[in-house]
Each structure stands twice: as structure tokens, then as C-alpha cells.
Amino acid sequence: VLDSQYGMYVWPCAVVLAQYLWAHRRSLPGKRVLEIGAGVSLPGVVAARCGAQVILSDSEELPRCLQSCRSSCLMNRLPHVPVLGLTWGRVSPELLSLAPVDIILGSDVFFDPKDFEDILTTIYFLLEKNPHAQFWTTYQVRSADWSIEALLYKWKLKSTHVPLHSFGADKEHLASSSLPGRHTIEMMIISLAQSEGT
């Protein structure tokens, strides 16, 4: 939107995640949804417009991103959607006081490998509050060497791959954006790894 720095631009992953939300819009009314690393907040805005109770969040250290969340809400006639400063990997009063959520959204949050464990630490904390919750996330494949598999195992999480064709996001164009174009976008749902018999 303003520039391509992190939370100031609608990245292709956000469009794909928004498409998934739209495909599942009938299940969203009344659901408590938290978007992490929201930036421009396209997925969170779509969820809110579909009837979910949405909270948007981005790093407390990135005031421009938090302002971007607020601006997106105002432009989309959602002035009452709360915006929280939540920094991945940090147990803050805001995180501790957050009520359990049903769905966590994150588009292209797996961008920098140094953040991967902090992200999954935060996700684990949120899933512990509601063991039936899920983390819906899209990511751009940037390096074959990057993997969160070992971190998922460490944090007792599991991932389920969601094929883009299953929700109409495998087209050449999506919401007037060239997708995937030269971007390889993937989607997965992360949840707690339940032990046998539970």
C-alpha cells in the first residue's frame, strides 16, 4: 500500500489466506479470531466482515504496522476491531490477558528464520488456552533449506497442508493480483499434536 516493507504492503500470502477465509465464510460468524503480524490486515478484515470477532495484532515495536491495522479497520468500516501490540516470543500482559481464540491467522509470518521459534512459541501459548483452536497460515517458499518441522515437533504441534486448489487459490489471478506468478505460496493449518487416546 505505502511501501513494500513488511506490514505496509498486501503480500501475495495475505490474498491467498483471505481467499481461504472467504471460502469458509459460513463457519466464521461468532468465532474468536486473532491475526498475528497483521500489518495491512487483509485476512483479519475479511474475517471481521464475515462475522468473526476479530483482534488484530502486530509487534509492539512496530508502531507503523499497528497504525496500519487501525487504518485498515477504519477504511473497512470496522472501527471497533481491537488492535494489540504482541511481539512474538514475548509473554506480555496483553498476551496473558487475551481470552481464548478459535482461529489464529498469519500470512507470510514465516519470513525470517530467526523468528520461526518465537512465532511457534506464541502459537503454542495461544493453542494451550484453547486446545481446539487452529493456526491458519500461508507462507511463500523462499528457500528449500527453511523448515519448521523440528520446531513443530519440539512444541508438540502438527501441521496439515491445505492444497490451494481446494479453495480456488491456484488460479493465475486472484483478487486482481498475479498469483502465484513467480511466488510459490503454500498454506497449512497448525494445531496441537494430540497424543493417542485423547
Salt bridges, closest charged atoms under 4 A:
ASP3 OD2 - ARG64 NH2 3.47
GLU60 OE2 - ARG90 NH1 2.59
GLU61 OE2 - ARG90 NH2 2.56
ASP108 OD2 - ARG142 NH2 2.80
ASP112 OD2 - LYS114 NZ 3.84
ASP115 OD1 - LYS114 NZ 3.35
GLU117 OE2 - LYS154 NZ 2.57
GLU186 OE1 - HIS161 NE2 2.70
